[in-house]
Amino acid sequence: MEERNDKWLTPTLKEAPFYYPGITLEEYEREREYFQNHQTPKDMINYAPLWKQKEGSKN
């Protein structure tokens, strides 16, 4: 079982649109990179964090 250490998580980082409770540092970095690569106005209209995309594909 993976132990979650959230000491790296500051209140400012929790304001990111892709943040969710329990996110790991590795997941946060992957989400941040994806977010940074999708910041054109066209991209932002349909932006969905990777974890939401994954969640949606399960339904």
Secondary structure, 3 states (H helix, E strand, C coil): CCCCCCCCCCCCHHHCCCCCCCCCHHHHHHHHHHHHCCCCHHHHHCCCCHHHHHHHHCC
